[in-house]
Amino acid sequence: MLRSILSIITGFLTIAIGMSLCTVLAVKVMLGGVSADSSTEPTPAFLAVNIVYSLAFALLGGYMAGFVAKKYPVRHAGALACMMVFLSVLSLTTPYSLRPLWYSLLIGGLCPIVTVVGGYIREVQTKVRVPAGGTS
């Protein structure tokens, strides 16, 4: 039980820290260093880069949740994905956001799916492989 909770926390921190660091870097490089909370509207290029690294960290977060859990990596990545859906719905209720609605829906919809794929990749890695011509 403790390992399960730790796996979900690890996956979430992987996503949150990775995305935060990349966002700070992308804001500095692509938006001239303005604060992400300022009134500067994000450019299409910034949003595209943000989507790419968000999906990459979602994949890594799901993988890490499965790695730490050791057993049932897809289930643990799925639990993390459920938490992400909940947080995405909460972020949609934010009264003021410079992000376009399509962006929030895309990130909120794809990141949880990609997180489960990360858990699946970990599960595939942990399956015992039988050598060619060998018996199980």
N, C-alpha and C positions, 0 to 999 in steps of 0.2 A: 504494500500500500504506500509506504513512504517512498519507495523507488518510483512508483507511478506518479506521485505528486511531484517529486524532484524532476522526473523526465519532462513533464509538462512545463514546469517552471524554467528548466534549462532551454527547452525549445522556444518558449516565449521570449526569454532574455536574448537568445541568439538572434531572433527576428528583430526585437525592439532595439537592441544596441547596434546591430548591423545597419538597420534602416536609419537610425538616428545619425550615426556617424556619416553614412553616405549622403543623407539629406543635408547635413551641415556642409560637407564638401561640395555637393552639387549647387547649393545656394551660393556659396562663396565663388565658385568657378562660373556658373551659368547665369546667375542673377546679380552679379556684381557685389556679393557679400551682404545684401540686405537680409534682414531677419525674415524667417519663414512666416512670422506672424504679422509682418508689416502689410501695408496696403498695396504692395507690388504684386500684380497678377502674374502667376507662373506662365512661362512661355510653353508652347507646344513641345519644344525640344526638352525642356526641363521635365515636363510631365512624362514624356516618352522614356527618358533616362530613369526617372523615378519608378515607373512601372517595371522596367527591366530589373533593377536591383531589388525592388520589393518582391518580385517573383523569385529571384535567386535566393534571397534570405528566407522566404517562406519555405522553399524546398529544403534549404539547409536546416531550418528550425524543425521541420517535420522529421528530417533524418536524425537530428540530434535527440529529439524526443524518443525516437525508436532506439537509438544507440544507448541512451541512458537507461531506458526501460528494460532492455535485454529481451524480455518476452513480449509478444504481441505488439510489435512496433507500429503496425498500421492502426491498431486500436488507440494507442497513445497519441499518435499523430492526429487521429480523428478527434480525440478529446481536445487537443490543442486547436484543431480547426473549428470545433464548436465554440470554443472560447473566442476565437477570432471573429466568427460570425456575430456573436453577441456584441463584441466591441465595435464591429463595423456598423451594426444597427444603431448603437449608441452614438457613433460619430455622425451618422446621418441626421440625427436630431439636433446637432449643433446649430444654433440659430444663425451664425455668421461664419461662412467659410469662403475662401477665395478659390477653392478647388471646384472644378465643374462637377455637376452631378454624375455625368457619365464616368468620370474618373473614379469617384468614390464607389460607384456601383461595380465598376470593373475590378478595382482592387479588392473590394469587399467580397466579390464573387469568385475571383480567380485565386487569390492567395490561399484561402482555406483548401481549395481543391489541390493546389500545388503542394501544400503542406502534407496532405495525405499521400501524395505521390512520393514525397521525401521519405515518409514512413515505409512505403511500399519498397522503395529502393533498398532501404536498410533490411527489410524482411527478405528480399531476394538475396542479398549478400549473406545473410546468416543461414540460409538453407544449406544442408549438407549436400555436397556435389559428389556424385558417383563417377569415378574415372571411367573413361571410354573402355568398353569391354569388361568392366568390373561388375560385380553383383552388389546389391544393397543389403 
